Amino acid sequence: MTDRSSLVDLRSDTVTQPTPAMREAMMAAPLGDDVFGTDPSVNALQEKIAALLGFEAALFVPTGTQSNLCAILSHCGRGDEYIVGQQAHCYRWEGGGAAVFGSVQPQPLDHAPDGTLPLAQIEGAIKPDDAHFARTRLLALENTLGGKLLPFEYVQAATDLAKRKGLQRHLDGARLFNAATAQAALNKRSDIRAEARRIAQCFDSVSVCFSKGLGAPIGSALVGSREFIARAHRIRKMAGGGMRQAGLLAAAASHALDHHVDRLADDHASAQRLAQGLEGIGGLAVEAPHTNIVFADLTGAAQARSSELIASLNQQGILATGLYRLRFVTHLDVDGAGVDRAVAAIRGFFNA
């Protein structure tokens, strides 16, 4: 078995291990029973993330998938519809949960190259009030989308359009703080939390994941109005998301909010280092990253060698995925030396 400490795991930022300080915070957390609403660590986390993003209330849930499900089913009823992107996680990668469990119909739209949904397409997809159609109730956006930052001006325009048309607005902000980090850098601002709040305030509800770039082992939060979160709480119960002494996990998420937000810029720098290191390789086209995710495509005769490349990297203790494109994700467990190892291994494969 390969020693984990020798691995460079670039499959996802969900693979991180809790830091020693995070483990200490987990072990010291006061606990109660969150199903009864009496776990003080869960309650403290919910108050913290709601206040940070400018909402009345929050709900701690096991996964981002469940958070998005609770959001969509709280905004929409049976026979309703939500507008969403073809590559959005809550449409493509979450098992069709809204349709399966809530009879809520997705209306997927094609993304523009920058990840946005064109405003004219959003407006054109809104159904008239007619018995022939599902009722369009919600616009769901994702930021970042595949590691891409949605331009803030676009987010404002799209959510303003939705509001004018009477739609609710949900953000899958699984990597909201990565988006805020990139937005802060773009605008030469230093307060990442303020940028996260600016993005979040364009929406009626926001889902935030703690187990991706923030490095907690488990958990997401859904934020919104008190009335909205009360509906989501009921759906969480039906979905089996009520946990008992969940304060152990909430403490990890709270520690991540306090200590791991400002270091996300390091992950973005590592992604840039990786992308720059792969430039100029014949047979490999690399997309410049906005945040901590680097996508690459094999070209020409190399297109048939994706699985061969992944296997070669795995043999060298470098883990990556190639489900639909080559994807490399940097995080707090990958340092500069690890990035350089990955670059050398990939270059070695193409030079062999």
N, C-alpha and C positions, 0 to 999 in steps of 0.2 A: 504494500500500500504506500502511495506517495505521501510523504510528510506534508501536511497542509501548509506549514510555514515556508515550504519551497515552491508552492504553487503561485502562479500569477493568474488569478481568476478574473477574467475580463468578460465573463458571460453576462453579468448584470451587477448593478449596485445593490441588489437584494442579498448578495452572498456574504456580506460583511459580518464579522464577529463583534459582539459587544466589547468595547474597550474595558480595561480594568476599572476605570472610574465609573463607567456605566454599570458594570456589575455591582460595584459597591452601592451605587444609588438604588439599584433594584433590591438588594438584600436589606437595605435600611428603610425601605418604603413602608409606611403604615398601611395596613390592609383592612378591608371590610368586605362586604358582599355587594358587588355592583348591581346585581339583579334587584336588590332592595334599594339601590341608590346610596349605599352607605360606605362605599370604598373611598376614603379620603384622597388617595393618590389619583384615582380616576377622576374624581370631582375636581381636583386641583388642575389636572391636565386639561379637562374640558373647559374650565374657566380661563386657563392661560391661552389656549389656541383660539378660543372665541374672541377674547379681548384683543389678542395680537392682530387678528384679521378684521376686527371691527364688526363682529356679529353678536347677537344676544346670547346664543347658546351653541353647544357642540355635543357631539355624541362619539364616544370612543368605540371603534369596531375592530374586529380581528384583521380585516383585509380591505384593500382598496376596491376590490370587486364588490364586496358586500356594501361598502360605503356608497359606491355609484348606484347599486341596486336600490338601496334604501332611498337615495335621492330621487331617482327616476320614478319609483313607485309612490313617493310622497308628493311629487309634482303632478303625476298623471294617474288617471284611472283606466279601467278596462275600456278598450276601444279608442283610447287617446293615442297620440303619436308624438315622437320627439325627433327633431332634426339633428343630424349628427354626421360626422365625417366618416368616409369609408375606412380610414385607417385609425379611427378613434378607438381607444382601448375598450370603452364601454359598449361599443358596437361589435368590434371584430374579435376581441380577445377575452370576452367574459361569458362565453357559452350561451349567448342569447338570453341572458337571465331576465331582462325586462319583458321580453315577449313570452318566455316560458312561464314565469311566475306571476306576471302582472297583466298579461294580455295587452301590453303596450307595444305599439308598432313602431319600429325605427324607420325613419326616412333618411337613408344615407346619401350623402352628396360627395362628389369628387373634390379632392383638395387641389388647390393651386400649388405650384412648385414650392412656395414658401410655407406651406402647411395650412394656410387660411382656407376658409370656405367663402367663395366669392359672394358678396352681399346680394347681388342680383339673383344668384341661385338660392340663397336662403329665402329671400322674399318670394321667389317663384314657387318654392316648395310648400309655402304656407297654404293649407287647404281652405277653400271657402266654407262657410257654415251651411253645409248641405248634407242630407242624410246619406248621400253616396260615399262620403269620405270619412276617414278617421279624423278626429278632432286634433288639430295641431296645438299642442300645449307648451312645448319646451324646446329651447335651443341648448344643446350640450356641446361645449367646446373643451379642448384639452390643451394645456400649456404647462410644460413643453410638450410638443408632439414629435415623437421620434427624436427627442433631443433638440428640436428646433424651437426657438423663442418666437411666439406670436407677437408681432409688433403691437405695442400698447395702443397706438392710434386705431389699429384694426379692431382690437378687443373692444375698445370703447364704441366704435361704429357698429360692430355686429351686435353688441348687447343693447345699444340704444335702439337699433332697428327692432330687435326682438321685443323690447319693452313697448315701443310704439304700436306694435302689432298684437299686444296683449299676451305675449309669451313669457313664461318663466325662463330663468337663465341659470344653468348649472355649469360649473367648471370642474372637470376632472383635473385637479391640480396635484396629481400624484408627485410630480417633481416641481411643485410651485416654487420652492425655495431655490431650485436651480434656475428657473425662469427669472426669479427676482434677482439672483446673483448676476445673470447675464444682462438683465435690464439695467441694473445699477451700474455695471461696467460701461454699458453703452452710453448711458446718460451722465457718466462721471459723477455718480453719487456713491456714498459709502454706506448708507443705511439699508441693508438688504431687507430687513423686516418691514421697513416702511414701503419698500417697493412691492413686497408680497401683499401688503395691505392694499396698495393702490390697485393691483390686479384684481384681488379678491372682491373689492368693493364694486366692481362692475357686474357682479353676479348676485343672484338670490341665494345660492348655496354653493359651497366649495368642498371638495374632498381633498384631503392632504394625507400623503403617505409618510409614515415615519421610518419604514423599513427599507427605503431605497437610499437616496443620497445621504439622508440624515443618520443612517447607521444603526437604528434600533432593530431588535430582532423580529418584532411583530407589531402590527397595528397601524390603523389609519384613523382619521377623525373627519366627521362631517359637520360643517358649521352652517348656521342659518338662523332664522327667527325662532323664538321659543315655540310658536305654534307649529312651525315646520319640523323642528327637532322632535316635538312630541309625536308627530305622525311617524317620523323616521324611527323613533324608539320602538313603537309598536311593530313596525316591519322588521326591525332588527331581531325582536323576540321571535317572530314567526320564522325568520331565516336561521334561527339557532345561534344568533350572535351574542346572546346574553352570557356573560362570563362572571364567575364568582369573585375570587380574590385576584382580580385583574390588575390591581395596583402594582404588582411586580412589573408588568408590561408597561403600564402607564408611566411608571417612574423612569423607565428606559427612554420612552418617548419625550418626557419632560426634560430629561438630561440632554437629549439630542437637540431640543429646541434651544436650550441654554448654551450648549457648548459646540455644536456641530454645524450651525448655520454659517458662521463666518468663514469656516474652512472649506466650504464648497468651491470657492475660487481656486483652491489647490487642485481639485479634481478637474476643473475646466482647463487649468494649465497643463495637467497631465494628458488630457485628451488632445490639446493642441500639439504637445510634444510628440505624441503617438502619430497623429496625422502628418505632421511635418517629417517625421522619420520614415514614413511610408511613401512620401512623394517621390515620383520618378521611377517607380518600379514598373517595368513593362508587364502588362497583363493585369494591372491592378489600378482601378480608378477610385480615389479616396475623396469623400465628401468632407469639406471643411466643417468642423463641428462648431455649434453655437455654445454647447454646454459640455456635458461629460460623456456623450455618446458619439462614437465614430463609426460611420457606415462606410463600407467599401464594396466594390463590385468587381468580380473577375471579368476580364474582357478578352475578346479574341479567342485564341486556342485554349486559353486558361479557363474559360467558362466552365468546362466540364470537370475541373479539378477542385471544386469547393470542398467536397467531403474529404478528399485527399489532404488538402491543406489543414483542415480542422484536425484530422487524425495525426498529422505530423506535429502540430502544435501541442496536442494533448500528450504525445509521447515525450515532449520536452517540458512538461509541467506548466504549459500555458493553455488556459481554457478559454474558448470562445464559442460563439454560436453562428450558425449560418442557415437559420430556418427559411428566410426568404432573401436576405442579404447578409454579408458578413457584418457582424456587429461586435464592437469592442466598447465596454463600459468601464470607465475609471471610477474609483471610489477610495474611501479612506484606508483600505487594506492594500492598495497598489501604490508603490512609491516610484520615484524616478528610475531607480535601478530595474524595477519590474517592467516599466514601460520600455526601457532600452533592451531588456531581454526579449520582449515580444517583438520589437522592431527587428532585432538581429535574427530571430527565428524565422520571421516572415520573409525577410530578405534572403536568408539562406535557402528557404524553400524555392523561391523563384530563381535563384542563381545556381541551383543544383543541376 
